[in-house]
Amino acid sequence: MAPKDPVMLLSFMNLKLRDFYEDLDACCADLDCDRDEVVRKLAEIGYRYDEERNQFV
């Protein structure tokens, strides 16, 4: 389960993306989390998903 706190979510998602998944879609599908919700929550604290880096920046 992904953390609810946006800062913790950022750390969690970037760790998962770096170590286990080739892209955000695969990560969200495997973790059973809503991609749009993750993107929205992290956008609220100024982060966006960078496909080339496969991380939120």
Biopython code that builds the backbone (N, CA, C, O; Angstrom):
import numpy as np
from Bio.PDB.StructureBuilder import StructureBuilder

atoms = [
    (1, "MET", "N", (0.839, -1.179, 0.000)),
    (1, "MET", "CA", (0.000, 0.000, 0.000)),
    (1, "MET", "C", (0.892, 1.253, 0.000)),
    (1, "MET", "O", (1.854, 1.343, 0.762)),
    (2, "ALA", "N", (0.561, 2.187, -0.844)),
    (2, "ALA", "CA", (1.333, 3.420, -0.966)),
    (2, "ALA", "C", (0.979, 4.377, 0.180)),
    (2, "ALA", "O", (-0.169, 4.427, 0.621)),
    (3, "PRO", "N", (1.965, 5.129, 0.655)),
    (3, "PRO", "CA", (1.708, 6.098, 1.726)),
    (3, "PRO", "C", (0.724, 7.183, 1.287)),
    (3, "PRO", "O", (0.641, 7.512, 0.104)),
    (4, "LYS", "N", (-0.005, 7.724, 2.226)),
    (4, "LYS", "CA", (-0.965, 8.809, 1.949)),
    (4, "LYS", "C", (-0.284, 10.172, 1.946)),
    (4, "LYS", "O", (-0.663, 11.051, 1.172)),
    (5, "ASP", "N", (0.710, 10.355, 2.799)),
    (5, "ASP", "CA", (1.423, 11.630, 2.887)),
    (5, "ASP", "C", (2.186, 11.870, 1.578)),
    (5, "ASP", "O", (2.936, 10.995, 1.145)),
    (6, "PRO", "N", (2.011, 13.040, 0.936)),
    (6, "PRO", "CA", (2.657, 13.289, -0.356)),
    (6, "PRO", "C", (4.183, 13.181, -0.340)),
    (6, "PRO", "O", (4.763, 12.670, -1.298)),
    (7, "VAL", "N", (4.840, 13.643, 0.706)),
    (7, "VAL", "CA", (6.304, 13.582, 0.762)),
    (7, "VAL", "C", (6.765, 12.128, 0.903)),
    (7, "VAL", "O", (7.734, 11.717, 0.265)),
    (8, "MET", "N", (6.082, 11.367, 1.724)),
    (8, "MET", "CA", (6.406, 9.940, 1.867)),
    (8, "MET", "C", (6.085, 9.185, 0.564)),
    (8, "MET", "O", (6.811, 8.275, 0.164)),
    (9, "LEU", "N", (4.990, 9.584, -0.079)),
    (9, "LEU", "CA", (4.616, 8.978, -1.352)),
    (9, "LEU", "C", (5.696, 9.227, -2.405)),
    (9, "LEU", "O", (6.029, 8.327, -3.175)),
    (10, "LEU", "N", (6.233, 10.423, -2.441)),
    (10, "LEU", "CA", (7.305, 10.763, -3.377)),
    (10, "LEU", "C", (8.496, 9.829, -3.190)),
    (10, "LEU", "O", (8.994, 9.244, -4.152)),
    (11, "SER", "N", (8.938, 9.698, -1.974)),
    (11, "SER", "CA", (10.076, 8.836, -1.668)),
    (11, "SER", "C", (9.776, 7.386, -2.023)),
    (11, "SER", "O", (10.603, 6.711, -2.636)),
    (12, "PHE", "N", (8.617, 6.915, -1.647)),
    (12, "PHE", "CA", (8.194, 5.542, -1.910)),
    (12, "PHE", "C", (8.142, 5.254, -3.401)),
    (12, "PHE", "O", (8.681, 4.246, -3.859)),
    (13, "MET", "N", (7.493, 6.137, -4.165)),
    (13, "MET", "CA", (7.342, 5.917, -5.596)),
    (13, "MET", "C", (8.687, 5.957, -6.313)),
    (13, "MET", "O", (8.955, 5.114, -7.169)),
    (14, "ASN", "N", (9.527, 6.917, -5.979)),
    (14, "ASN", "CA", (10.823, 6.989, -6.650)),
    (14, "ASN", "C", (11.693, 5.777, -6.330)),
    (14, "ASN", "O", (12.429, 5.300, -7.194)),
    (15, "LEU", "N", (11.618, 5.283, -5.117)),
    (15, "LEU", "CA", (12.347, 4.064, -4.763)),
    (15, "LEU", "C", (11.838, 2.884, -5.586)),
    (15, "LEU", "O", (12.635, 2.138, -6.154)),
    (16, "LYS", "N", (10.539, 2.712, -5.652)),
    (16, "LYS", "CA", (9.956, 1.601, -6.406)),
    (16, "LYS", "C", (10.291, 1.720, -7.889)),
    (16, "LYS", "O", (10.655, 0.735, -8.531)),
    (17, "LEU", "N", (10.166, 2.933, -8.429)),
    (17, "LEU", "CA", (10.474, 3.133, -9.845)),
    (17, "LEU", "C", (11.944, 2.848, -10.137)),
    (17, "LEU", "O", (12.268, 2.231, -11.151)),
    (18, "ARG", "N", (12.807, 3.282, -9.277)),
    (18, "ARG", "CA", (14.244, 3.085, -9.481)),
    (18, "ARG", "C", (14.633, 1.614, -9.389)),
    (18, "ARG", "O", (15.413, 1.124, -10.206)),
    (19, "ASP", "N", (14.094, 0.910, -8.399)),
    (19, "ASP", "CA", (14.572, -0.434, -8.099)),
    (19, "ASP", "C", (13.773, -1.588, -8.722)),
    (19, "ASP", "O", (14.297, -2.691, -8.880)),
    (20, "PHE", "N", (12.517, -1.336, -9.071)),
    (20, "PHE", "CA", (11.675, -2.468, -9.450)),
    (20, "PHE", "C", (10.885, -2.341, -10.750)),
    (20, "PHE", "O", (10.512, -3.363, -11.326)),
    (21, "TYR", "N", (10.618, -1.139, -11.229)),
    (21, "TYR", "CA", (9.686, -0.983, -12.343)),
    (21, "TYR", "C", (10.276, -0.160, -13.482)),
    (21, "TYR", "O", (11.053, 0.770, -13.267)),
    (22, "GLU", "N", (9.885, -0.530, -14.699)),
    (22, "GLU", "CA", (10.395, 0.177, -15.873)),
    (22, "GLU", "C", (9.616, 1.453, -16.183)),
    (22, "GLU", "O", (10.107, 2.312, -16.915)),
    (23, "ASP", "N", (8.397, 1.586, -15.629)),
    (23, "ASP", "CA", (7.637, 2.823, -15.819)),
    (23, "ASP", "C", (6.539, 2.944, -14.768)),
    (23, "ASP", "O", (6.274, 2.014, -14.007)),
    (24, "LEU", "N", (5.914, 4.106, -14.748)),
    (24, "LEU", "CA", (4.894, 4.399, -13.739)),
    (24, "LEU", "C", (3.666, 3.517, -13.908)),
    (24, "LEU", "O", (3.066, 3.106, -12.915)),
    (25, "ASP", "N", (3.285, 3.221, -15.130)),
    (25, "ASP", "CA", (2.109, 2.379, -15.350)),
    (25, "ASP", "C", (2.303, 0.988, -14.746)),
    (25, "ASP", "O", (1.401, 0.468, -14.089)),
    (26, "ALA", "N", (3.463, 0.390, -14.962)),
    (26, "ALA", "CA", (3.745, -0.935, -14.405)),
    (26, "ALA", "C", (3.758, -0.889, -12.883)),
    (26, "ALA", "O", (3.244, -1.792, -12.223)),
    (27, "CYS", "N", (4.345, 0.158, -12.335)),
    (27, "CYS", "CA", (4.415, 0.319, -10.885)),
    (27, "CYS", "C", (3.015, 0.413, -10.284)),
    (27, "CYS", "O", (2.689, -0.302, -9.336)),
    (28, "CYS", "N", (2.202, 1.286, -10.830)),
    (28, "CYS", "CA", (0.853, 1.481, -10.288)),
    (28, "CYS", "C", (-0.009, 0.232, -10.454)),
    (28, "CYS", "O", (-0.795, -0.102, -9.567)),
    (29, "ALA", "N", (0.133, -0.451, -11.574)),
    (29, "ALA", "CA", (-0.643, -1.678, -11.791)),
    (29, "ALA", "C", (-0.264, -2.738, -10.759)),
    (29, "ALA", "O", (-1.135, -3.395, -10.190)),
    (30, "ASP", "N", (1.024, -2.900, -10.523)),
    (30, "ASP", "CA", (1.470, -3.920, -9.584)),
    (30, "ASP", "C", (1.130, -3.572, -8.139)),
    (30, "ASP", "O", (0.808, -4.452, -7.340)),
    (31, "LEU", "N", (1.203, -2.294, -7.811)),
    (31, "LEU", "CA", (0.908, -1.860, -6.444)),
    (31, "LEU", "C", (-0.579, -1.598, -6.224)),
    (31, "LEU", "O", (-1.003, -1.268, -5.116)),
    (32, "ASP", "N", (-1.358, -1.746, -7.280)),
    (32, "ASP", "CA", (-2.802, -1.524, -7.230)),
    (32, "ASP", "C", (-3.141, -0.126, -6.711)),
    (32, "ASP", "O", (-3.975, 0.040, -5.820)),
    (33, "CYS", "N", (-2.472, 0.874, -7.294)),
    (33, "CYS", "CA", (-2.785, 2.249, -6.929)),
    (33, "CYS", "C", (-3.188, 3.022, -8.187)),
    (33, "CYS", "O", (-2.797, 2.663, -9.298)),
    (34, "ASP", "N", (-3.956, 4.067, -8.004)),
    (34, "ASP", "CA", (-4.471, 4.859, -9.101)),
    (34, "ASP", "C", (-3.398, 5.820, -9.610)),
    (34, "ASP", "O", (-2.959, 6.713, -8.885)),
    (35, "ARG", "N", (-2.980, 5.629, -10.863)),
    (35, "ARG", "CA", (-1.910, 6.447, -11.442)),
    (35, "ARG", "C", (-2.248, 7.929, -11.389)),
    (35, "ARG", "O", (-1.414, 8.748, -11.003)),
    (36, "ASP", "N", (-3.484, 8.277, -11.780)),
    (36, "ASP", "CA", (-3.888, 9.683, -11.800)),
    (36, "ASP", "C", (-3.846, 10.307, -10.408)),
    (36, "ASP", "O", (-3.469, 11.469, -10.255)),
    (37, "GLU", "N", (-4.227, 9.544, -9.410)),
    (37, "GLU", "CA", (-4.202, 10.045, -8.036)),
    (37, "GLU", "C", (-2.762, 10.277, -7.571)),
    (37, "GLU", "O", (-2.472, 11.284, -6.926)),
    (38, "VAL", "N", (-1.872, 9.357, -7.894)),
    (38, "VAL", "CA", (-0.454, 9.516, -7.533)),
    (38, "VAL", "C", (0.109, 10.764, -8.196)),
    (38, "VAL", "O", (0.755, 11.582, -7.542)),
    (39, "VAL", "N", (-0.136, 10.912, -9.497)),
    (39, "VAL", "CA", (0.362, 12.078, -10.239)),
    (39, "VAL", "C", (-0.206, 13.364, -9.653)),
    (39, "VAL", "O", (0.518, 14.347, -9.495)),
    (40, "ARG", "N", (-1.491, 13.364, -9.331)),
    (40, "ARG", "CA", (-2.134, 14.561, -8.768)),
    (40, "ARG", "C", (-1.554, 14.927, -7.396)),
    (40, "ARG", "O", (-1.245, 16.091, -7.137)),
    (41, "LYS", "N", (-1.410, 13.938, -6.533)),
    (41, "LYS", "CA", (-0.875, 14.190, -5.191)),
    (41, "LYS", "C", (0.540, 14.751, -5.250)),
    (41, "LYS", "O", (0.884, 15.663, -4.498)),
    (42, "LEU", "N", (1.352, 14.207, -6.140)),
    (42, "LEU", "CA", (2.730, 14.677, -6.228)),
    (42, "LEU", "C", (2.823, 16.020, -6.950)),
    (42, "LEU", "O", (3.742, 16.796, -6.691)),
    (43, "ALA", "N", (1.896, 16.297, -7.838)),
    (43, "ALA", "CA", (1.852, 17.619, -8.486)),
    (43, "ALA", "C", (1.531, 18.705, -7.457)),
    (43, "ALA", "O", (1.993, 19.839, -7.575)),
    (44, "GLU", "N", (0.740, 18.348, -6.458)),
    (44, "GLU", "CA", (0.380, 19.313, -5.403)),
    (44, "GLU", "C", (1.602, 19.796, -4.626)),
    (44, "GLU", "O", (1.581, 20.888, -4.058)),
    (45, "ILE", "N", (2.665, 18.992, -4.595)),
    (45, "ILE", "CA", (3.881, 19.420, -3.893)),
    (45, "ILE", "C", (5.004, 19.759, -4.880)),
    (45, "ILE", "O", (6.175, 19.842, -4.509)),
    (46, "GLY", "N", (4.612, 19.954, -6.153)),
    (46, "GLY", "CA", (5.558, 20.463, -7.140)),
    (46, "GLY", "C", (6.357, 19.431, -7.915)),
    (46, "GLY", "O", (7.387, 19.773, -8.495)),
    (47, "TYR", "N", (5.918, 18.183, -7.944)),
    (47, "TYR", "CA", (6.645, 17.136, -8.663)),
    (47, "TYR", "C", (5.837, 16.623, -9.831)),
    (47, "TYR", "O", (4.608, 16.574, -9.780)),
    (48, "ARG", "N", (6.535, 16.241, -10.885)),
    (48, "ARG", "CA", (5.900, 15.657, -12.052)),
    (48, "ARG", "C", (6.679, 14.413, -12.441)),
    (48, "ARG", "O", (7.864, 14.294, -12.127)),
    (49, "TYR", "N", (6.023, 13.494, -13.119)),
    (49, "TYR", "CA", (6.684, 12.264, -13.562)),
    (49, "TYR", "C", (7.477, 12.535, -14.827)),
    (49, "TYR", "O", (6.934, 13.049, -15.805)),
    (50, "ASP", "N", (8.754, 12.195, -14.815)),
    (50, "ASP", "CA", (9.633, 12.328, -15.963)),
    (50, "ASP", "C", (9.843, 10.928, -16.543)),
    (50, "ASP", "O", (10.502, 10.088, -15.931)),
    (51, "GLU", "N", (9.278, 10.685, -17.726)),
    (51, "GLU", "CA", (9.350, 9.352, -18.334)),
    (51, "GLU", "C", (10.779, 8.936, -18.664)),
    (51, "GLU", "O", (11.133, 7.767, -18.507)),
    (52, "GLU", "N", (11.595, 9.868, -19.113)),
    (52, "GLU", "CA", (12.984, 9.538, -19.464)),
    (52, "GLU", "C", (13.783, 9.073, -18.243)),
    (52, "GLU", "O", (14.559, 8.121, -18.325)),
    (53, "ARG", "N", (13.587, 9.746, -17.129)),
    (53, "ARG", "CA", (14.292, 9.397, -15.900)),
    (53, "ARG", "C", (13.592, 8.294, -15.120)),
    (53, "ARG", "O", (14.189, 7.654, -14.255)),
    (54, "ASN", "N", (12.322, 8.081, -15.437)),
    (54, "ASN", "CA", (11.488, 7.137, -14.698)),
    (54, "ASN", "C", (11.474, 7.488, -13.212)),
    (54, "ASN", "O", (11.692, 6.641, -12.346)),
    (55, "GLN", "N", (11.214, 8.753, -12.954)),
    (55, "GLN", "CA", (11.099, 9.206, -11.561)),
    (55, "GLN", "C", (10.321, 10.518, -11.514)),
    (55, "GLN", "O", (10.119, 11.186, -12.528)),
    (56, "PHE", "N", (9.899, 10.857, -10.315)),
    (56, "PHE", "CA", (9.259, 12.148, -10.106)),
    (56, "PHE", "C", (10.347, 13.165, -9.804)),
    (56, "PHE", "O", (11.209, 12.946, -8.953)),
    (57, "VAL", "N", (10.288, 14.282, -10.518)),
    (57, "VAL", "CA", (11.290, 15.338, -10.358)),
    (57, "VAL", "C", (10.627, 16.660, -10.069)),
    (57, "VAL", "O", (11.310, 17.671, -9.903)),
]
sb = StructureBuilder()
sb.init_structure("model")
sb.init_model(0)
sb.init_chain("A")
sb.init_seg("    ")
for serial, (resi, resn, name, xyz) in enumerate(atoms, 1):
    if name == "N":
        sb.init_residue(resn, " ", resi, " ")
    sb.init_atom(name, np.array(xyz, "f"), 0.0, 1.0, " ", f" {name:<3s}", serial, name[0])
structure = sb.get_structure()
